[in-house]
Amino acid sequence: MVRLFTALSVLLGLACTRADTVSFRHDVMAVFSKAGCNNGGCHGNAHGRGSLKLSLRGESPDIDFKALIHSNSSRLLIPDAAEESLLLRKPTLQRRHEGGERFKVGPLEYIPLQQWIASGLPKDAPDAPKLIELRADPEEHVLIGSDNSVHLKVNAHFSDGSKRDVSRWAVYEPSDLIVDIREDGYVTATQPGETTITVRYLHLQRPVRIAYIRSRPNFAWAAPTPANVIDEAVYAKLRRLRMNPSERINDTHFIRRVTRDLTGLLPTQEEAQSFLADTHPRKRDLLVESLLERPAFADFWALKWSDLLRNEEKALDKKGVKVFHSWIRSAFAENKPLDQFARELVTGIGSSYENPPSNYYRALRNPTLRAEATAQLFLGTRLQCARCHRHPYERWSQDDYYQFAAAFDGIGYKIIENKRKDGLDKNSFNGEQLIQVGLERKLKDPRSSKAPKIAFLPIPGMAKQEGEDLAALGNWLTAKDNPLFARVQVNRIWFQLFGKGIVDPVDDFRSPNPPINPALLDALGEEFVRGEFDLRHLIRFIMRSETYQAAAVPNNTNANDSRNCSHAFVQRHDAETLLDSIHQVLGTEAEFTGIDHPLRASQLPGVESVHRNRKPKKDEHFLKVFGRPVRQLNSDLERSNATSLAQVFEMTSGRTLQTLLADSENRLGKFLDDNDSDKELIENLYWTALTRAPRAIEQETMLAHLVAATDRRRALEDISWALINSKEFMLRN
Amino acid sequence: MGLLGMTMPKILQARAWEESRKVAPKAKNVIFLFQFGGPSHVDMFDMKPDAPSEYRSPHGQRRTSCPDIEINERLPELARLMDEVTVIRSVHHKMKNHNSAAYYALSGHAPATDDQRLRDTIDLYPAYGSVVDHLAPSRDTALPTFVSYPHHIGDGSRTPGQFASFLGKRHDPLFIPRDPNKEDFKIPELSLPEGLTLDRLQSRRGLQQIIDQQAHLLDHAAEAQGLDDYYTKALSMLHSPKVRKAFDLSQESSALRDRYGRTTYGQGCLLARRLVEHGVKFSTVYFSRSIGGRSKTDGGWDTHGFDNTRMFPIIEDYHLPITDQTLPTLLTDLKMRGLLDETLVIWMGEFGRTPKINKNASRDHWPQCYSVLLAGGGVKRGYIYGASDKLGEHPTEDPVTPEDLAATIYQLIGIDPNAMIIDTQDRPLPISSGKPIWDVIA
């Protein structure tokens, strides 16, 4: 019987090293993963489940071996009566099992476990072959129409040179649920789209990209002319997916889009109309050029980076927030290369007032926070998981984590003054500090209680770095051969212009989350390095592309696309952009606590700490409701552009917009006085708010509303409300 | 191809967990009465009349309608209802500061550090009500699933655990920063600012729809459709008599309003009952905005005796009378309306108070052992779970953690306590890492 199963097992790819032995590392662990026993929701949970705790996704076979052998439950493993072991009875539902049936009694999962138990729970020999490589075939595949399935073949390569087909034992996890995957790796697409299947076997994994498209027999590639390599990369992919890009937006739409993307403001009626009248063949390029030189550009991009660098008052204090903001802003005004910007931040020490970039570390008060923030901001790498366990989807180990954190150890603070109001608040600082380096190193690896040695993250393909100090760290981080730095920065810039990253989420670069278009990301990264990390250069390069200038309205081939930039992505504008635009339309000014001069929301240096007794002004309340981040994480995702019911209440029954509309000093009075006719009035208001003329039906409706009104002023408030609440106004498109 | 804007791994994981086993609910609704500051267990539900005088409460005990429990003599009304409730006398944890302990109580998760000014960031866990809104929202969409009032709580900085955190703003509570004891109590969202009428708003909406038809965004962009749906919902809530009625305390008889107590807390508890009747699934009533403890007219339970105040005169004149008026009225009212069986009432603070009386003749923070009161919603009646030692310093039987309480709450309301939610790092995290206390479930 056993022999029969063993023969079967060999056929099925079990890694039995000898005819009668089951390998714990290769067979038993593979069963735990394949059956899902060691998932985070089950026994892989930090507390285990029931009396069985396994390492998360089988990251630690040795620990699992010990845990099983030394289990408190004498009935978990019974070598003399293997079939009675709970390890077999529970997953086959011969005993009640919270996790349900994981496998059946039979040759596949059951027998290797049973054999391992019956043969006395053997440990693998130290010289047993080790898994060294995993290969999946194909690694990229496009399915079309009725040709909707592909059988993945997964091969494991071992240190003794042997190779085994482990398709039946690998775990398949798709990023997008557009496929059904049989347990032997047979993939059937169920709906059009793209997915990355992470193929995992023991400790190794490979991503497999699958796209499934409709057959579209009548599809004809529209052969648009690429403006530059961005379009070449995007078009190549679109063509493969049998999609045509959407139309190019018209001039008024273009000036509206670029002005909002670069400055967070609306183009004025005059700007828009003169741009429309301009006959210069390169007028779009010239417009971008002129916007890049505006102070509002530096304001708007300083806002984005102030979010990322935790520029908030509790940790940095009022003065600190101002000096840090003004340093960030001037970096964008002067077009400081982004690599230099990053180096100045990670090497920033000294007085937090005199040397503004030192506020980067002032806000990050311990080595692990500094390491996590630096990895996330500049390398698009989320290290947090690796603090406690091997990152389940990534290569970083706990060693990598603590050794990288050690590079940020020995940084300390000489607090020259601390006038914090709340003496009990350890997170609150008010006064100058000196950020110092070379102090006593205190970081301990909690596993060994020893100080970890310093090592920068082992990024494949990078030359080894000389030195361990912050200068060396900065050089390593921003080195031209650091494949992550340039790509992460261009991905973030792309995200800020398109609303979605090429890698998305934007700070989550890892193999199961690959770029939607690797050629595009590579091309942008190369351009950025070639341009010496010049932000304006890259923005120009992107805005010149047809891809950037594509409309949001889809055509009949690309409506289902949300990632490949075949059409613009529709998303709510940032809180500050919305508020500033409302004030712009109504000719009013925002009011902020403690600020006595006119200031737009996008020019605010910091965010006030959330405080229970503070009565926010209406503009501040608006920003909060619309997702202005509190800047307590170094993450692009802290800002929320999601829509919510509370936001719509704010716009309908809330006080902010109604107060501004009813403000007798606002521009509406002038609109009523200055225009010769109602028709002209409506036209001007449309140009101001939507950068376009009203269509006939709009003109008609608004006129009727104005004419029928007993109070023309109130009628105009209503029309303005409708314009400001229109999707065209609130959503990037 | 995002569905409702979820990223793909989230959908995948969400689907996997939807398939995880369902839990039969006992409670349809929850009323969470949070006693910020930390009420004294040894002066309320776990008194130690035989302890030495430096420990013993100056108050006596009284028998109650439940033969197993005696409580403070100054809670006579509540004493009549002890046969309706479960008291857990063995809750314990290690957080000694208000913000960290209150976050623990409001979310069921321990913060990484016991920080007096723990910061409210989106990497911390959401409020219970937000999790309920995420995993098991009310069927009736006219009303929100989760409502909280009448203030945020905070001790120096806003206490985390009151909002949706990483679950996203759409799972935030409808938060009402208004005093329900005021004559003009209104929901800000549902009250129109001066100069605006429903008709005018409706006509504005008509104009907006004309403009929206032009750009065709609604035809193809899910984001635009979603935003437009919120306009429809907001307007229907503004128009809905049902929604208005749910929050309209003037519909209640003056006698009943008096019985609840003409206090912010009293009327807040009455509002909670109305909300339950109208289908709000989770209502959180904060007893006080601050930790308080130094005043006989407002504030929470943090009675250290600082500034030459004294604990006992304060709780005798303020905290105990209010509690004895409002809590039994709420329980009786729910019961008389047949709602108590389906409504879980939770009464708890963030910790207890030092069994040993301090040099100010008062008590300090004591998370090592304290009491929590549960009623209705499928918990046992007239039941004591767990026990503390003879001084009330440590649990001696059946110790319970806030994690276990969380698992119990989720279990009672029909949510698998092992369900997963996804944080900003795309990590799947269990909503609770404790075990339901099966023994308190009827």
Interface residues (C-beta under 8 A of the other chain):
Chain A: G40 G41 N45 A46 H47 R49 E98 G100 E173 P174 S175 D176 L177 I178 G193 T195 K314 R382 Q384 C385 D422 L424 D425 K426 N427 S428 D504 P505 D508 A552 V553 P554 A559 N560 S562 R563 V570 Q571 R572 S609 V610 H611 R612 G627 V630 Q632 L633 S635 L637 E638 S640 A642 T643 S644 L645 A646 Q647 V648 F649 T652 S653 G654 R655 Q658 T659 A662 L690 R695 I697 E698 T701 M702 H705 R714 D718 I719 W721 A722 L723 N725 S726 K727 E728 M730 L731 N733
Chain B: M1 G2 G5 T7 M8 P9 I11 L12 R15 A16 W17 S20 R21 D115 Q116 R117 R119 D120 T121 I122 D123 H151 H152 I153 G154 G156 S157 R158 G168 K169 R170 D172 P188 E189 L190 S191 L192 P193 G195 L196 R200 L201 S203 R204 R205 L207 Q208 I210 I211 D212 Q213 Q214 A215 H216 L217 L218 H220 A221 E223 A224 G226 L227 D228 Y230 Y231 K233 A234 L235 L238 R289 S290 N418 M420 T424 Q425 D426 R427 P428 P430 S433
